[in-house]
Amino acid sequence: MTKTPATARSIAETFRARIDAGALRSGDKLPSTRQIAAEFEVSEALVYRAIAQLKDSGHIVARQGAGAFVRVYNPLVWNPGEYERGERRDDPITNTDDWKAQVRAQGREPMQGIPQVSVEPAPKDIAHWLGLEPGTPVVARRRLRLVDNNPYQLADSWFPVEVAQDTPLMEERDVTMKGGVLAATGNPQYRLRDEIDIRMPTSVEIERLSLKNLPGTPVGQHTRIGFGADDVPIRVMVTILPGDRNRLAYELGLPR
C-alpha cells in the first residue's frame, strides 16, 4: 500500500496532537528540522512551513539560534469576584492590595508598574460606560501588572474628574488604601457590572504586553463599571488579559 506523503499541515497536526496528549510538554524543545524531516521523509523546507503553522496557531515559539519550543502555559487564576466585596485585603504598610494578595496566594510574585495618569477626552466606549458625553474630560489611570516579572495584565481605569480630583488617584504611584481608594476618599461603590469580551489585541496592547513574538494570542477584556451613590457610574476599569497567561474564575453564592 502506497504511503500518503506528509504535508506541512499533517506534520503540524501531528505535533499539535503530541502536545495535546502530553507527549510534548510546556517548554519542551522540538526536534531539529533535520530530525523532523527524516521522521516524516520530507524536505526541511516543508518542515519549516509546518513550524510556521505551529507558530501561527500559538502552539510553539521560536527562539533565535535556540530552536522551537512548546509554548509555556502557566496561567494566573484571576477571580474578579473576590474583589471589592467588603472583605478586602488591602494593607497600606506592605502596599498589598486585593490583586497582589490573590497573586501571592498562588505562590507567585506580583508587581504593578508606576501608573500613568492623565486628564483626557473620554473615548466613546468609556463615555458610554460612565454615562457621559463622548469627549467629556475624564481621569485615566493606566497600569501594567506583572507576575514573576512578566507582563500579565493591563489594568486601565477611568473616573469622572470630580471623583478623582484632589485624591491619590491623581498621583503617579502605586496607591493602596484600606478598603480601596474610592471608599477611602468618600466615593464608595455600591454596585458593580462586569462585561467580558474575547478578541485579538490592538497594536498598543501587543507592545505593552510583549506579544510581538507570540502571534495568534487572543486577549480577554474584562470591563467593570462601578456605581456610587444614586446609582451613578464613578469608575470603569478595563483589564486586558492575554489568553495564554490568565484563567478567569468566578464563584457565585446561591440561596439555600
C-alpha angles and dihedrals in degrees: 000000000000114000114236109242115245119247131202088255095051092048091050091048090051091055092045088054091050091051092047091049093050095245085121113037135202109292096012117141117239119232115268119274088251092055092047091048090052093048094053096031094235137121122276088240089063090048090054089056091050091049089051090054091051090050092049092051091050097242096118140021127212123221118202109254093356105074136236124319136189107259114260113242112192105146126193110231102230117192110185089179089073093062128089096004096129096264098083123167097216113151114182091188094062093026090238117151130181093275095051091046091054092050093049090049086065092055094255134119120245129201132175120207120231106283120245109223126193142154109233142152111283113252115233096261094045091048090051093052092046094045092241136129113264110264094030108140113259135172113250120199114187125190137177114214119206130194118196086352093301124112109256108158145013111218112189122173132190127198136181106260093243090057097050103033117107091012133102087260086083092057122095096228137093101270123197121179129172109266092009131293096272095052092042091054096049101267107101120180117236101180136025132200122195127201122185127198132175117209145133117282125259121240090258091052091048089055097044094045097042093241096140094105093039104070119185095032111142122207132217117226114208112190120190121188116196120205123204134186115344087015092281117154110248102168142019119193120191116195118191114205123190107226094230095055106040140056117193116219131182131183121197125194114223129204116261 
